[in-house]
Amino acid sequence: MGFTCELTVLYSFTYRAELDSGLIEYEKDTVLLGRYDGAVSHNPEEVQAWRWLDLPSVLAGVEEKPEEYTVWFRAAVARVAEAILKEEIQKKDSLCAHHE
């Protein structure tokens, strides 16, 4: 996507899914989390489509139109959201503690 950022390993999981095309995905995935706030420059030979969304929009999209998201993403998104929210709460707590 044309950028770099520091990544933290959240967790790994294995999933199996039978797709509409008759293919079967059986994969072990490792989920990484990073933060980036800048321009994105994707390579169209590698990326068919992409969107940059805030967390509430992602969660709503997966809930409302799950078919627009890959199987592995749907399997991972709740746990990723939990990690992001936990990190944001810890940041607020540390800021509060810093100012006391």
Secondary structure by P-SEA (a helix, b strand, c coil): ccbbbbbbbccccccccccccccccbbbbbbbbbcccbbbbbccccccbbbbbcaaaaaaaaacccccccaaaaacaaaaaaaaaaaaaaaaaaaaaaac
